[in-house]
Amino acid sequence: MIHLAASAATDAGAGLLRLPHTLLEVNNALQDAVIRAAIELDVERFTYVSSALVFERATELPTTEAHLPDCPTPRSAAGFSELTGEILCRAAHDEHGLQYTICRPCDPYGPGAVPGPADSVDDLIAQALSGQRPLRILGTGEQTRTPTHVEDVAAGIVAAMSSPKGRNEDFNLAAARELSVAEIAQIVWTACDEDSAELAIEHLECTTPDAARHWPSVEKIERLLGWRARIEPEEGIAATVKWFRERGSIGSRQ
């Protein structure tokens, strides 16, 4: 069983970044209900897809899975909700013997995404293709991310959930390159066939907790399972731009 259900913490979705209690209420109810069902059905393996947001206050970079017990608790409702789901998995294992695997995608992007906060790859693509000028990003643009293509994320989840070595383990799923949001904006701009010299950025105030750096270590999953992200940001972002263009409705950002 793979648990991916959640209310999106995006401005384009339910706007739950502005409704932190609702986000916690809905997501934690979902997590509890699905884990309870997994226990009652005695599933062979429960795979919980968490998020690198659990490390939004990490003091170890690159951030290993072993840092979690010492990592300060997330300040954001989204990060805390993801962490709660992980704790529920471990509690269900300790009390009921639920076999689990936790996967933490970091900054996933790609075809099928709904444009999210104004520092995500998908939102930057949506802005560029819909004619938004200048591009708007949250904060200074110096904050870093490790954008990871959804095909790599999917391959990592399959590798983790299908291997005996993934039983009752947690894994970070992230690309190797740490990029600033400003650098990601430049890659997006170029992928949209715009002149790099004409890129202009408007910096929006960030009113929610935001990690200065997203840089998870992937040494564990590469060592145990042989997984690593294979799609470089330039390649993946160009392919995502092509997908959005072919879809033809990016201007609405719905």
N, C-alpha and C positions, 0 to 999 in steps of 0.2 A: 504494500500500500504506500502510495506517495501522497503526502499532504502538501498541496500547493495553495489551498484556498485561503484567501485573505481579502480584506477590503483595502484597496489601493491607497497608499499615502501619497497621493498626487494632487496637484492643482487641477489637472485635466479630468481626473476621475471624480471621486466623491468629495474632494476638497478636504480630506481628513487631516492634512497638516494643520488645518485651522480648527479641527474638531478633535483634539487629542483624547478626550475622555471617550468619545464615540469610537475612535479607533481602537483603544484598549478594550472597551466593552465588547465590540463586535469580534475582533480578532481573538481575544482570549476565550470567548464563548465558543468560537469555531474550533480552536485548538483543543479545548477540553472535550468537546463533543466528539471530535474525530478520534482523539486518543482513546476515549472511553469505548467507542465502537471498535477500534483496533484490538483493545483488550478483550472485549466480549466475543469478537470473531476469532480470537486467537491467531492473528495474522502472523505469517512466518517472519516478516521483517517490516517494520514501520519506518518509512523514510520521511523525515521532516525537513522541508526546505526552508531554512532560516535566512539570515542575511548578515553580511559583514557589518551592518549597523550595530550589532552587539558589541563591536570594537570601536564605537565612535569616540571613546575617551581613552583609547589605547596609549600606554606609555612605552610599549615595546614595538619597535619598527625595524624590519618587517614583523608583522604581528603573527605569532604562531598560535596554534590551537591551545597550547599549554599555558598561554598567557591569560586565558579566560578567568580562572579563579582569582587572579590578582588584578584584573582589569577593572577600573572604576565602572560602576553601574551606568548604563546609558541615561542621559538626561532627556532625550526625546521619547515621546510616547511610542513612536515606531520602533526604535531600538529596544526599548523596554519590553514591548509586546513580543518581539522576536526572541529576546532572551527568556521571557516567561515560557514560551513554547519549548525551548530547549530544556528548561528546568522540569517542565511537565513530562517530557520524554524520559528523562533520567529518573524522575520520581516513579513513573509507571514501570520502569524497568526494575527499580529497587523493590517496589511493593508487589507487582504483579508478574514480573519476569518478562515484560514486553521487550522484544529484541528490536533495536532501533539503529538508524543511521542518521546523522545530522549533516546536512550540506549547507554551506554558507556562500552563495554567489555574491560576488562583489561587482557592483555597478554594471549589471547586465543590460545589454541593449541588443537591438536587432529587429528583424521583421516581426510584425504582430504587436509591437509595443504600443502602449498609449503614452503620448508625451507627458512627462512628469515635471518635477521641479526644474527651475531654470538653471541647473548646472548639469543636467543629464544629457547624454548623447542624443536621445530621441527628441527632447525638447529643442535642443539647438538645431537639429535637422528640421523640425517643424517650423521654427522661426525663419530659418534661411530660405526654405522653399515657399513659405507663405508671404515672403516679402517684408518681414519685420526688419527694420533698419533703425538704429543699430541693433545688433544682437544683445539680448538682455541676459545677464548671468547674475547669480546670487553671490554677494561678497566681492572680494578683491580679484578673484580669478587665480590667485596663487594657491588656493587649496587644491589638493591632489586627489586623483581617482585612478583606478585601474580598470578601465572599461573592458568588459569581458563579453564576447559575442555569445548569443543564446545557443548556438550550435555547440560551442565549447562547454557551456554550462550544462546542456543536456547530456553531453558525453560524460561529463564528470559525475553527474547524478547516477547515470546508468552504471558507471564503473564502481561507484561507491556502494550502491544498493545491491549489486549482483555478486560482489566478492565476499567470501568469508572473512577477509581481512577488514571489511567495513563494518562488521557486526559490533554494535555498541560503541562506535567511534564517531568522531566529528571531523569534518574536512572543510578547509577553505577552498573555494573555487574562484580563482582570480587569474587574470592575465599577468604577465611578468613585468610589463612596463608601467611605472608610476608616472602619470602625466598630470600637469596642472590643468585646471579647467580652461584657462586661457589657451593652452596648447591644444586641447581637445576642440575648442571653438575654431581654431585655425585649421585643423584637419577637416572639420565639418564644412567650413567655408570653402576650402579647396575642393572637397568632394562634390560640392554643389555647383562647381564650375564658375566660382566667383574669383575675381582678382584679389590675390592675397593682400595687395597694397591698399585695398579699399575696405578691409575689415575694420569695423568700428564696434566698440563694446560699451554698453551702458551697465553700470554696476548697481544692482538692486540691494537694498538693505536686507540682510538675512535675519529674519525674526524668529527662527526656530533653531534649536541646537544643531550645529553642523561641524563635522569632523574636519580638522585642518588637513589631515592626511588619511587617505585610504590606501594601505599598503599591506595586505595580508601575505603572509608566507604561504607558499604552496609546496614546501619541501616534503611535508608529511604525505600528501596524496601522491606526489610524484614518486616518492620512495616506496610506499606500500602498494600503490595501484598502477603506477606507470603513467598517470594522467598529467598532462600539462596543456594549457591553452595553446592552440596552434594558429589562430587567426589574428593577424596583426591589426591594430586599430585602423590603419589606412585602408586595408583591404576590407575589413568588416564594415566600416562606416560607409565606404563607397557602395558596397552591396546593399546596405540599408537605405541609403539615399535612392538607389535605383528602385528598391521595393516600394518606398513611399511614393515615388513619382509614378510608378505603374499603377498604384492604387488610386491615385488621382484625387484624394479627398483630404490631403494633409492641411490644406488651408483652414479647414474647420477645426482642426486639433481635437477631434472627438474620437 
